[in-house]
Amino acid sequence: MKVTMKDIAKEADVSIATVSHVINETKHISEDKYKKIMQLINKYNYIPNSTARNLREKRTKTAGMVVSSFPDTFITEMVYGVEERAREMGYNLLLVNTNEDTDYEEETIHLLHSKMVDGIILSPTSNDIEYLNKFTNENFPIVLVNRYNDIAKNTPKVTGDNFQTGYDATTHLLKHGHEKIGMVYGVSNVSTTDERINGYKEGLRQYNLPFQESYLELGHATVSGGAAAVKSLLKRHNDITALFVQNDLMAIGAISQIKDFALKIPEDIALIGFGDFASAPIIDPPVTNIVLPPDTIGKTAFDVLLSKINNPDYLKHIELPPSLITRKSCGCK
């Protein structure tokens, strides 16, 4: 609950005018009353609206970055990109990992806003981000990165082209002759997953193949989750001949599970991962990956935040294209 000047006055047992005089230093107040009022102001971290506005007009050269988790190299490298650009521009960066906790994310945005950061870069935990509008409606700069939802207004966005990512991975496997393609995704109810699935559907449609929901499996963005997802998929559909696995940890789990089934990659199951993790070229077989540029996404997100800080009307959605790094796991030589 937001504390008001009236609340401070009531608890200190003084008039609102007395609190105002203490804050604005417009009249001498007895030492006892002054100390009592200041203790309450500090206790509740109270900042009067006019003071907040004045602080807002002064740049703190500090920005916040809130990410949903650190499940893989993609997110880590994206954060490095933001940090590097922030340093180049003389900014401090406050970084918070919400660990896919929606309530904690909202608390964090409130906290960073109250601490007077110049703006925030947010990779949200879910599509449920309408709460951001109470900040963005007052032109507080928030940039959405990687994930987004248009329900949040007045927010520029920097993302990869996730529809194209899903489409390219799927059509590459289709060109290898695979028609039964499973997809393992990390998190539900986020734009990255939704758009990759839409790209997957479009790839199937162009090859006149039906989309089946049961060929999708949640892998929780972990090694064990990826293994469990592949186990579930292959038990449900033993005719699957290819997999698109949407993060590096799940890909490692998927490869382990495929080998546990005594199946060979790519002869029995072809595989495409996402994000070109360091061990991808040396795993047996080397892993084909579809890649979005995390470092560039991070740096661009900070550039966009500065644009939003300097121009409240700035409102663009920058989408960066994927590229495919082919190796043996998909059937390429």
Residue frames as qw, qx, qy, qz and C-alpha x, y, z in Angstrom:
[[0.000, 0.888, 0.460, 0.000, 0.00, 0.00, 0.00],
 [0.404, 0.485, -0.024, 0.776, 1.32, 3.44, -0.97],
 [0.373, -0.573, -0.456, 0.569, 1.88, 5.65, 2.08],
 [0.163, 0.797, 0.275, 0.512, 0.63, 9.24, 1.80],
 [0.150, 0.388, -0.338, 0.844, 1.55, 12.45, 3.60],
 [0.620, -0.456, -0.049, -0.636, -1.75, 12.11, 5.45],
 [0.918, -0.195, -0.342, 0.042, -0.68, 8.66, 6.75],
 [0.555, 0.213, -0.399, 0.698, 2.65, 10.06, 7.96],
 [0.174, -0.456, 0.165, -0.857, 0.86, 12.93, 9.74],
 [0.788, -0.398, -0.188, -0.431, -1.63, 10.58, 11.42],
 [0.885, -0.117, -0.368, 0.260, 1.03, 8.19, 12.73],
 [0.437, 0.208, -0.320, 0.814, 3.22, 11.08, 13.93],
 [0.231, -0.737, -0.580, 0.258, 0.17, 12.74, 15.53],
 [0.158, -0.424, 0.068, 0.889, 0.82, 16.06, 13.76],
 [0.523, 0.683, 0.203, -0.467, -0.91, 18.05, 11.05],
 [0.784, 0.438, 0.312, 0.308, -0.34, 17.43, 7.32],
 [0.204, 0.953, -0.093, 0.203, 1.02, 20.98, 7.14],
 [0.496, -0.742, 0.450, 0.043, 3.72, 20.08, 9.70],
 [0.820, 0.011, 0.502, 0.274, 4.82, 17.08, 7.61],
 [0.557, 0.755, 0.209, 0.277, 4.90, 19.31, 4.54],
 [0.096, -0.961, 0.243, -0.091, 7.08, 21.86, 6.34],
 [0.681, -0.480, 0.525, 0.175, 9.55, 19.13, 7.33],
 [0.776, 0.298, 0.465, 0.304, 9.75, 17.77, 3.78],
 [0.438, 0.775, 0.205, 0.407, 10.03, 21.16, 2.08],
 [0.546, -0.206, -0.239, 0.776, 12.04, 22.85, 4.89],
 [0.023, 0.633, 0.313, 0.708, 9.62, 25.80, 4.82],
 [0.448, -0.739, 0.053, -0.500, 9.23, 26.32, 8.56],
 [0.116, 0.402, -0.802, 0.425, 11.16, 25.52, 11.73],
 [0.817, -0.332, -0.337, -0.330, 9.68, 22.48, 13.49],
 [0.555, -0.666, 0.447, -0.221, 10.61, 21.34, 17.00],
 [0.126, 0.509, -0.847, -0.082, 13.39, 18.77, 17.11],
 [0.444, 0.006, 0.848, -0.289, 11.19, 16.03, 18.61],
 [0.681, 0.534, 0.315, -0.389, 8.52, 16.38, 15.91],
 [0.405, 0.718, -0.480, -0.299, 11.15, 16.66, 13.18],
 [0.079, -0.381, 0.921, -0.012, 12.86, 13.44, 14.28],
 [0.550, 0.199, 0.734, -0.345, 9.55, 11.58, 14.60],
 [0.645, 0.654, 0.073, -0.390, 8.42, 12.62, 11.12],
 [0.308, 0.676, -0.637, -0.205, 11.79, 11.80, 9.53],
 [0.314, -0.219, 0.915, -0.125, 11.83, 8.35, 11.16],
 [0.642, 0.406, 0.569, -0.315, 8.44, 7.59, 9.59],
 [0.518, 0.750, -0.226, -0.344, 9.52, 8.96, 6.21],
 [0.110, 0.551, -0.823, -0.087, 12.55, 6.65, 6.28],
 [0.488, -0.017, 0.827, -0.277, 10.55, 3.72, 7.65],
 [0.653, 0.519, 0.501, -0.232, 8.08, 3.84, 4.73],
 [0.451, -0.027, 0.520, 0.725, 10.59, 5.01, 2.11],
 [0.251, 0.810, 0.491, -0.200, 8.13, 7.83, 1.47],
 [0.300, -0.070, 0.332, 0.891, 8.77, 10.05, -1.56],
 [0.324, 0.630, 0.367, -0.603, 6.23, 12.81, -2.19],
 [0.668, 0.580, 0.445, 0.139, 4.93, 13.04, -5.77],
 [0.235, 0.966, -0.103, -0.009, 6.57, 16.37, -6.45],
 [0.381, -0.683, 0.604, 0.153, 9.92, 15.05, -5.19],
 [0.729, 0.093, 0.655, 0.172, 9.56, 11.94, -7.32],
 [0.556, 0.794, 0.234, 0.078, 8.88, 14.07, -10.39],
 [0.001, 0.937, -0.344, -0.064, 11.95, 16.19, -9.69],
 [0.551, -0.429, 0.698, 0.159, 14.08, 13.07, -9.25],
 [0.746, 0.403, 0.521, 0.095, 12.69, 11.62, -12.46],
 [0.408, 0.913, -0.002, 0.004, 13.83, 14.70, -14.34],
 [0.119, -0.782, 0.611, 0.043, 17.38, 14.10, -13.13],
 [0.843, 0.274, -0.455, -0.089, 19.09, 11.11, -14.75],
 [0.733, -0.581, 0.347, -0.074, 20.47, 8.55, -12.33],
 [0.385, 0.599, -0.685, -0.155, 22.53, 6.84, -15.05],
 [0.279, -0.140, 0.926, -0.211, 21.21, 3.56, -13.66],
 [0.654, 0.074, -0.413, -0.630, 19.00, 1.11, -15.53],
 [0.650, -0.178, 0.664, -0.323, 17.28, -2.08, -14.42],
 [0.497, 0.238, -0.720, -0.421, 17.25, -5.40, -16.23],
 [0.651, -0.117, 0.588, -0.466, 14.78, -8.08, -15.21],
 [0.429, 0.261, -0.777, -0.381, 15.04, -11.53, -16.80],
 [0.846, -0.215, -0.109, -0.476, 12.79, -14.52, -16.31],
 [0.910, -0.325, 0.244, 0.084, 15.63, -17.01, -15.73],
 [0.072, 0.725, -0.639, -0.247, 19.13, -18.07, -16.71],
 [0.923, 0.015, 0.349, -0.163, 18.32, -21.45, -18.23],
 [0.850, 0.291, 0.282, 0.336, 20.83, -21.40, -21.06],
 [0.511, -0.170, 0.198, 0.819, 23.62, -19.65, -22.91],
 [0.152, 0.615, 0.475, 0.611, 21.17, -17.60, -25.00],
 [0.335, -0.894, -0.274, -0.118, 19.85, -15.64, -22.00],
 [0.659, -0.545, 0.045, 0.517, 23.31, -15.35, -20.44],
 [0.480, 0.086, 0.348, 0.801, 24.81, -13.91, -23.63],
 [0.007, -0.764, -0.434, -0.478, 21.86, -11.55, -24.05],
 [0.489, -0.844, -0.160, 0.149, 22.49, -10.20, -20.54],
 [0.633, -0.292, 0.202, 0.687, 26.20, -9.80, -21.34],
 [0.316, 0.468, 0.425, 0.707, 25.21, -7.75, -24.38],
 [0.241, -0.886, -0.304, -0.253, 23.08, -5.42, -22.27],
 [0.636, -0.680, -0.015, 0.365, 25.81, -5.08, -19.62],
 [0.608, -0.013, 0.280, 0.742, 28.48, -4.31, -22.20],
 [0.148, 0.630, 0.370, 0.666, 26.44, -1.59, -23.89],
 [0.425, -0.865, -0.263, -0.041, 25.42, -0.12, -20.51],
 [0.653, -0.495, 0.081, 0.567, 29.08, 0.23, -19.52],
 [0.457, 0.266, 0.367, 0.765, 29.93, 1.81, -22.89],
 [0.071, -0.718, -0.358, -0.593, 27.21, 4.40, -22.29],
 [0.090, 0.345, -0.473, 0.806, 28.31, 5.14, -18.70],
 [0.686, -0.384, -0.112, -0.608, 25.35, 3.39, -17.06],
 [0.208, -0.229, 0.885, -0.349, 25.14, 1.14, -14.03],
 [0.617, -0.082, -0.588, -0.516, 22.90, -1.90, -14.46],
 [0.475, -0.213, 0.672, -0.527, 20.80, -3.50, -11.71],
 [0.486, 0.123, -0.775, -0.385, 20.12, -7.12, -12.75],
 [0.573, -0.126, 0.594, -0.551, 17.34, -9.27, -11.26],
 [0.296, 0.041, -0.901, -0.314, 16.49, -12.89, -12.13],
 [0.612, -0.183, 0.181, -0.748, 12.82, -13.61, -11.33],
 [0.122, -0.138, 0.982, -0.044, 13.18, -17.36, -11.91],
 [0.263, -0.265, -0.758, -0.535, 9.88, -17.50, -13.84],
 [0.163, -0.495, -0.720, 0.459, 7.95, -16.10, -10.84],
 [0.077, 0.659, 0.445, 0.602, 5.26, -13.68, -12.07],
 [0.414, -0.867, -0.277, -0.002, 4.51, -12.15, -8.66],
 [0.624, -0.492, 0.094, 0.599, 8.19, -11.55, -7.95],
 [0.414, 0.315, 0.390, 0.760, 8.56, -9.93, -11.37],
 [0.103, -0.821, -0.363, -0.429, 5.82, -7.39, -10.59],
 [0.575, -0.775, -0.103, 0.242, 7.34, -6.66, -7.15],
 [0.648, -0.174, 0.229, 0.706, 10.73, -6.15, -8.79],
 [0.247, 0.558, 0.379, 0.695, 9.37, -3.67, -11.35],
 [0.342, -0.887, -0.256, -0.175, 7.73, -1.70, -8.51],
 [0.681, -0.592, 0.030, 0.429, 10.98, -1.73, -6.53],
 [0.558, 0.070, 0.297, 0.771, 13.19, -0.61, -9.43],
 [0.050, 0.736, 0.381, 0.557, 10.69, 2.12, -10.31],
 [0.467, -0.866, -0.177, -0.013, 10.68, 3.38, -6.71],
 [0.687, -0.441, 0.150, 0.558, 14.49, 3.42, -6.68],
 [0.209, 0.891, -0.049, -0.400, 14.38, 5.90, -9.56],
 [0.558, -0.082, 0.620, 0.545, 16.19, 3.94, -12.25],
 [0.175, 0.398, -0.282, -0.856, 16.03, 5.74, -15.60],
 [0.749, 0.223, -0.276, -0.559, 14.29, 2.77, -17.21],
 [0.654, -0.220, 0.708, -0.149, 13.95, -1.01, -17.28],
 [0.470, 0.305, -0.715, -0.418, 14.66, -3.77, -19.79],
 [0.652, -0.117, 0.586, -0.467, 12.30, -6.68, -19.10],
 [0.395, 0.111, -0.845, -0.343, 12.15, -10.25, -20.39],
 [0.609, -0.282, 0.236, -0.703, 8.82, -11.22, -18.81],
 [0.308, -0.155, 0.920, -0.186, 7.91, -14.51, -17.18],
 [0.336, 0.429, 0.839, 0.012, 4.60, -14.82, -19.07],
 [0.102, 0.467, 0.498, 0.723, 2.14, -13.04, -21.34],
 [0.334, -0.792, -0.511, 0.004, 0.38, -11.61, -18.25],
 [0.476, -0.111, -0.112, 0.865, 2.03, -8.18, -18.25],
 [0.026, -0.782, -0.428, -0.453, -0.90, -5.79, -18.34],
 [0.518, -0.754, -0.240, 0.326, 0.28, -4.45, -14.96],
 [0.545, -0.070, 0.154, 0.821, 3.11, -2.65, -16.79],
 [0.132, 0.672, 0.435, 0.585, 0.64, -0.14, -18.18],
 [0.381, -0.885, -0.251, 0.089, 0.41, 1.71, -14.87],
 [0.527, -0.524, 0.217, 0.633, 4.08, 2.58, -15.38],
 [0.397, 0.126, 0.542, 0.730, 4.20, 3.05, -19.13],
 [0.046, 0.815, 0.529, 0.230, 1.04, 5.20, -19.16],
 [0.285, -0.929, -0.014, 0.234, 3.12, 7.72, -17.19],
 [0.555, 0.778, -0.270, 0.118, 5.93, 7.42, -19.77],
 [0.546, -0.619, 0.563, 0.044, 8.23, 5.46, -17.48],
 [0.498, 0.557, -0.587, -0.311, 10.61, 3.78, -19.99],
 [0.715, -0.177, 0.669, -0.101, 10.23, -0.01, -20.20],
 [0.463, 0.490, -0.604, -0.424, 11.65, -2.03, -23.09],
 [0.914, -0.066, 0.341, -0.210, 10.57, -5.65, -23.63],
 [0.189, 0.613, -0.733, -0.225, 13.32, -7.99, -24.78],
 [0.015, 0.139, -0.988, -0.072, 13.14, -11.57, -26.10],
 [0.026, -0.486, -0.874, 0.018, 9.55, -12.09, -24.88],
 [0.129, 0.028, 0.035, -0.991, 6.67, -9.66, -25.24],
 [0.114, 0.561, 0.820, 0.001, 2.90, -9.21, -25.33],
 [0.082, 0.398, 0.288, 0.867, 1.11, -6.35, -27.08],
 [0.419, -0.741, -0.522, -0.052, -1.17, -6.05, -24.04],
 [0.479, -0.569, -0.097, 0.661, 1.62, -3.88, -22.59],
 [0.360, 0.880, 0.246, 0.187, 1.27, -0.45, -24.19],
 [0.050, 0.965, -0.228, 0.117, 3.95, 2.16, -24.93],
 [0.683, -0.505, 0.499, 0.174, 6.72, -0.46, -24.75],
 [0.470, 0.647, -0.543, -0.256, 9.32, -0.79, -27.52],
 [0.938, -0.141, 0.308, -0.073, 10.39, -4.39, -28.18],
 [0.246, 0.652, -0.694, -0.181, 13.60, -6.12, -29.24],
 [0.853, -0.074, 0.477, -0.199, 13.21, -9.79, -30.13],
 [0.181, -0.208, 0.842, 0.465, 14.38, -12.48, -32.47],
 [0.617, 0.142, -0.327, -0.701, 12.06, -13.49, -35.28],
 [0.411, -0.179, 0.851, -0.275, 10.72, -16.52, -33.46],
 [0.793, 0.418, 0.236, -0.375, 8.10, -17.37, -36.09],
 [0.583, 0.672, -0.442, -0.113, 10.90, -17.66, -38.66],
 [0.146, -0.497, 0.830, -0.209, 12.95, -19.68, -36.18],
 [0.656, 0.065, 0.678, -0.327, 10.19, -22.30, -35.86],
 [0.748, 0.596, 0.041, -0.290, 9.52, -22.25, -39.60],
 [0.364, 0.716, -0.592, -0.063, 13.16, -22.61, -40.64],
 [0.290, -0.356, 0.865, -0.201, 13.90, -25.46, -38.22],
 [0.715, 0.239, 0.564, -0.336, 10.76, -27.33, -39.31],
 [0.709, 0.660, -0.074, -0.237, 11.22, -26.89, -43.06],
 [0.132, 0.658, -0.740, -0.032, 14.87, -27.93, -42.82],
 [0.424, -0.135, 0.873, -0.199, 13.78, -31.24, -41.27],
 [0.722, 0.478, 0.355, -0.353, 10.97, -31.58, -43.82],
 [0.490, 0.737, -0.403, -0.235, 13.50, -31.16, -46.63],
 [0.059, -0.438, 0.895, -0.060, 15.39, -34.11, -45.15],
 [0.490, -0.075, -0.783, -0.376, 12.21, -36.16, -45.65],
 [0.109, -0.173, -0.823, 0.530, 10.90, -36.10, -42.06],
 [0.330, -0.458, -0.450, -0.692, 7.13, -35.80, -41.67],
 [0.678, -0.617, -0.399, -0.024, 6.72, -36.83, -38.03],
 [0.365, 0.438, -0.329, 0.753, 8.50, -34.00, -36.19],
 [0.525, -0.667, -0.486, 0.208, 8.30, -33.58, -32.41],
 [0.154, 0.693, -0.141, 0.690, 8.89, -30.23, -30.74],
 [0.602, -0.468, -0.494, 0.418, 10.20, -29.77, -27.19],
 [0.051, 0.757, 0.022, 0.651, 9.64, -26.26, -25.77],
 [0.374, 0.123, -0.615, 0.683, 10.88, -24.77, -22.51],
 [0.071, 0.278, 0.518, -0.806, 8.12, -22.51, -21.15],
 [0.096, 0.587, 0.746, 0.299, 4.43, -22.14, -21.98],
 [0.076, -0.909, -0.402, 0.079, 2.40, -18.90, -22.20],
 [0.283, -0.669, 0.210, 0.654, 5.28, -16.81, -23.61],
 [0.524, 0.746, -0.086, -0.402, 5.68, -15.19, -27.02],
 [0.031, 0.573, -0.778, -0.254, 8.89, -17.04, -27.93],
 [0.338, 0.041, 0.939, -0.047, 7.22, -20.45, -27.60],
 [0.519, 0.595, 0.474, -0.390, 3.91, -19.37, -29.17],
 [0.402, 0.772, -0.253, -0.421, 5.59, -17.88, -32.23],
 [0.034, -0.427, 0.878, 0.215, 7.95, -20.83, -32.79],
 [0.432, 0.245, 0.854, -0.157, 4.97, -23.17, -32.65],
 [0.504, 0.725, 0.205, -0.423, 3.19, -20.96, -35.20],
 [0.221, 0.685, -0.591, -0.364, 6.26, -21.18, -37.45],
 [0.251, -0.141, 0.957, 0.015, 6.28, -24.98, -36.98],
 [0.520, 0.482, 0.627, -0.321, 2.60, -25.12, -37.96],
 [0.441, 0.772, -0.121, -0.441, 3.21, -23.02, -41.08],
 [0.013, 0.506, -0.819, -0.270, 6.07, -25.29, -42.17],
 [0.362, 0.137, 0.918, -0.087, 3.82, -28.33, -41.87],
 [0.492, 0.653, 0.375, -0.436, 1.00, -26.54, -43.71],
 [0.311, 0.721, -0.411, -0.463, 3.24, -25.72, -46.66],
 [0.078, 0.290, -0.936, -0.185, 4.06, -29.41, -46.96],
 [0.679, -0.148, -0.374, -0.614, 0.34, -30.31, -46.66],
 [0.474, -0.055, -0.828, 0.295, 0.91, -32.07, -43.36],
 [0.482, -0.732, -0.359, -0.320, -1.50, -31.85, -40.42],
 [0.014, 0.518, -0.546, 0.659, -0.54, -30.21, -37.13],
 [0.733, -0.400, -0.545, -0.075, -1.01, -32.43, -34.07],
 [0.346, -0.810, 0.229, -0.414, -0.86, -30.96, -30.59],
 [0.912, -0.381, 0.153, -0.010, 0.39, -34.28, -29.22],
 [0.807, 0.337, -0.083, 0.478, 3.69, -33.82, -31.07],
 [0.051, 0.740, -0.263, 0.617, 4.52, -30.94, -28.69],
 [0.766, -0.412, -0.441, 0.223, 6.01, -31.51, -25.23],
 [0.210, -0.927, 0.163, -0.264, 7.02, -29.19, -22.39],
 [0.820, 0.146, -0.389, 0.394, 10.65, -29.67, -21.32],
 [0.516, -0.832, -0.160, 0.126, 10.92, -26.99, -18.58],
 [0.295, 0.885, -0.287, 0.216, 14.19, -25.63, -20.06],
 [0.494, -0.637, 0.585, -0.092, 16.32, -28.16, -18.13],
 [0.193, 0.382, -0.884, -0.189, 18.44, -31.21, -18.99],
 [0.199, 0.115, 0.939, -0.258, 16.17, -33.58, -17.05],
 [0.492, 0.520, 0.335, -0.612, 13.08, -31.89, -18.50],
 [0.435, 0.552, -0.502, -0.504, 14.39, -32.37, -22.03],
 [0.082, 0.188, -0.978, -0.038, 15.08, -36.05, -21.39],
 [0.311, 0.298, 0.784, -0.447, 11.62, -36.57, -19.85],
 [0.493, 0.563, 0.029, -0.662, 9.95, -34.74, -22.74],
 [0.381, 0.432, -0.717, -0.391, 11.65, -36.92, -25.36],
 [0.063, -0.011, 0.982, -0.177, 10.82, -40.07, -23.39],
 [0.410, 0.435, 0.562, -0.572, 7.16, -39.02, -23.26],
 [0.470, 0.576, -0.247, -0.621, 7.05, -38.04, -26.95],
 [0.303, 0.362, -0.837, -0.276, 8.64, -41.24, -28.23],
 [0.163, 0.124, 0.939, -0.278, 6.44, -43.44, -26.05],
 [0.445, 0.539, 0.398, -0.595, 3.36, -41.61, -27.32],
 [0.669, 0.697, -0.066, -0.249, 4.51, -41.48, -30.96],
 [0.701, -0.354, 0.524, 0.330, 7.09, -44.11, -31.82],
 [0.661, 0.552, 0.383, 0.334, 6.88, -42.98, -35.46],
 [0.033, -0.980, 0.103, 0.169, 8.64, -39.65, -34.70],
 [0.859, 0.224, 0.068, 0.456, 11.81, -39.37, -36.81],
 [0.380, 0.427, -0.092, 0.815, 12.93, -35.81, -35.97],
 [0.398, -0.728, -0.450, 0.331, 12.95, -33.35, -33.08],
 [0.199, 0.663, -0.060, 0.720, 13.22, -29.59, -32.74],
 [0.612, -0.526, -0.461, 0.370, 14.41, -28.86, -29.18],
 [0.116, 0.891, 0.182, 0.399, 14.20, -25.22, -28.10],
 [0.188, -0.911, 0.335, -0.148, 17.13, -24.71, -25.76],
 [0.422, 0.555, -0.707, 0.118, 20.60, -26.12, -25.19],
 [0.313, -0.297, 0.786, -0.442, 20.00, -27.78, -21.81],
 [0.807, 0.195, 0.347, -0.436, 16.95, -29.62, -23.14],
 [0.701, 0.566, -0.399, -0.170, 18.94, -30.65, -26.24],
 [0.097, 0.477, -0.839, 0.245, 21.57, -32.29, -24.00],
 [0.541, -0.037, 0.690, -0.479, 18.81, -34.15, -22.15],
 [0.803, 0.421, 0.024, -0.420, 17.17, -35.12, -25.44],
 [0.511, 0.566, -0.645, -0.047, 20.41, -36.57, -26.83],
 [0.155, -0.324, 0.859, -0.365, 20.96, -38.55, -23.64],
 [0.676, 0.141, 0.521, -0.502, 17.43, -39.99, -23.75],
 [0.750, 0.516, -0.250, -0.329, 17.66, -40.89, -27.44],
 [0.342, 0.496, -0.791, 0.104, 20.86, -42.82, -26.72],
 [0.385, -0.164, 0.769, -0.483, 19.20, -44.51, -23.73],
 [0.797, 0.321, 0.255, -0.444, 16.59, -45.81, -26.16],
 [0.606, -0.156, 0.670, 0.400, 19.48, -47.25, -28.22],
 [0.538, 0.777, 0.323, 0.045, 18.53, -45.01, -31.12],
 [0.585, -0.079, 0.215, 0.778, 21.05, -43.30, -33.37],
 [0.154, 0.896, 0.130, -0.396, 21.22, -39.63, -34.29],
 [0.456, 0.234, 0.039, -0.858, 20.46, -38.78, -37.09],
 [0.182, 0.050, -0.908, -0.375, 19.76, -42.24, -38.57],
 [0.176, -0.458, -0.869, 0.070, 16.79, -42.98, -36.27],
 [0.124, -0.889, -0.393, 0.200, 16.05, -39.50, -34.88],
 [0.419, 0.470, 0.046, 0.775, 17.27, -36.28, -36.49],
 [0.386, -0.728, -0.409, 0.392, 17.67, -33.31, -34.15],
 [0.262, 0.599, 0.027, 0.756, 17.86, -29.52, -34.37],
 [0.423, -0.522, -0.491, 0.555, 18.57, -27.48, -31.24],
 [0.073, 0.928, 0.198, 0.307, 18.31, -23.77, -30.48],
 [0.280, -0.915, 0.286, -0.042, 21.22, -21.51, -29.56],
 [0.789, 0.426, -0.403, 0.184, 24.71, -22.58, -30.52],
 [0.665, -0.718, 0.200, -0.052, 26.08, -23.70, -27.15],
 [0.047, -0.782, 0.609, 0.125, 29.84, -24.21, -26.79],
 [0.457, -0.243, 0.854, 0.049, 29.84, -28.02, -26.85],
 [0.744, 0.482, 0.228, -0.403, 27.49, -28.31, -29.86],
 [0.553, 0.665, -0.458, -0.207, 30.31, -28.81, -32.41],
 [0.144, 0.468, -0.860, 0.144, 32.04, -31.56, -30.38],
 [0.695, -0.026, 0.556, -0.454, 29.08, -33.65, -29.19],
 [0.001, 0.147, -0.909, -0.390, 28.71, -36.96, -31.02],
 [0.537, 0.422, 0.330, 0.652, 27.17, -36.25, -33.43],
 [0.149, -0.101, -0.084, 0.980, 27.73, -32.48, -33.68],
 [0.157, 0.620, 0.700, -0.319, 24.44, -30.63, -33.13],
 [0.132, 0.458, 0.437, 0.763, 22.67, -28.56, -35.77],
 [0.135, -0.551, -0.525, 0.635, 21.30, -25.40, -34.19],
 [0.144, 0.759, 0.368, 0.517, 19.08, -22.56, -35.23],
 [0.480, -0.266, -0.289, 0.784, 20.48, -19.37, -33.78],
 [0.008, 0.942, 0.232, 0.243, 19.27, -15.91, -32.88],
 [0.504, 0.418, -0.322, 0.683, 22.00, -13.36, -32.01],
 [0.519, -0.695, -0.466, 0.174, 21.70, -12.92, -28.20],
 [0.468, -0.316, -0.067, 0.822, 24.58, -10.44, -27.86],
 [0.056, 0.223, 0.371, 0.900, 23.13, -8.21, -30.60],
 [0.376, -0.648, -0.587, -0.308, 19.64, -8.48, -29.09],
 [0.544, -0.599, -0.369, 0.457, 21.03, -7.38, -25.71],
 [0.336, -0.184, 0.091, 0.919, 23.01, -4.43, -27.07],
 [0.083, -0.384, -0.512, -0.764, 20.09, -3.33, -29.24],
 [0.423, -0.681, -0.598, -0.027, 17.74, -3.53, -26.24],
 [0.429, -0.552, -0.227, 0.678, 19.91, -1.08, -24.30],
 [0.165, 0.029, 0.334, 0.928, 20.14, 1.25, -27.31],
 [0.244, -0.538, -0.623, -0.512, 16.35, 1.16, -27.55],
 [0.455, -0.664, -0.498, 0.322, 16.03, 1.91, -23.83],
 [0.318, -0.340, 0.007, 0.885, 18.19, 5.03, -24.27],
 [0.032, -0.256, -0.523, -0.812, 16.03, 6.05, -27.24],
 [0.374, -0.641, -0.642, -0.192, 12.91, 5.64, -25.08],
 [0.448, -0.559, -0.333, 0.613, 14.47, 7.62, -22.21],
 [0.211, -0.246, 0.180, 0.929, 15.34, 10.48, -24.56],
 [0.341, -0.007, -0.402, -0.850, 12.12, 10.33, -26.58],
 [0.444, 0.068, 0.719, -0.531, 8.96, 9.18, -24.74],
 [0.723, 0.433, 0.040, -0.537, 7.21, 8.71, -28.12],
 [0.220, 0.464, -0.824, -0.238, 9.78, 6.17, -29.35],
 [0.761, 0.021, 0.519, -0.389, 7.93, 2.93, -30.10],
 [0.544, 0.480, -0.597, -0.343, 9.47, 0.31, -32.37],
 [0.914, -0.169, 0.359, -0.086, 9.55, -3.46, -32.56],
 [0.253, 0.685, -0.656, -0.191, 12.99, -4.57, -33.75],
 [0.958, -0.035, 0.258, -0.121, 13.10, -8.23, -34.86],
 [0.024, -0.666, 0.702, 0.252, 16.42, -9.90, -35.61],
 [0.847, 0.255, -0.312, -0.346, 16.52, -12.85, -38.05],
 [0.822, -0.364, 0.438, 0.012, 17.69, -16.39, -37.23],
 [0.423, 0.599, -0.642, -0.222, 20.44, -18.36, -38.94],
 [0.981, -0.104, 0.065, -0.148, 20.88, -22.12, -39.23],
 [0.034, -0.669, 0.742, 0.031, 24.20, -23.77, -38.36],
 [0.940, 0.110, -0.160, -0.281, 24.07, -27.21, -39.97],
 [0.128, -0.519, 0.841, -0.083, 25.97, -30.20, -38.58],
 [0.250, 0.088, -0.939, -0.219, 25.42, -33.95, -38.56],
 [0.205, 0.162, 0.809, -0.526, 22.57, -34.24, -36.03],
 [0.558, 0.455, 0.190, -0.668, 19.95, -33.19, -38.60],
 [0.830, 0.315, 0.453, 0.088, 21.30, -35.47, -41.34],
 [0.381, 0.899, -0.213, -0.028, 23.53, -32.91, -43.04],
 [0.902, 0.104, -0.134, 0.398, 27.06, -34.04, -43.87]]
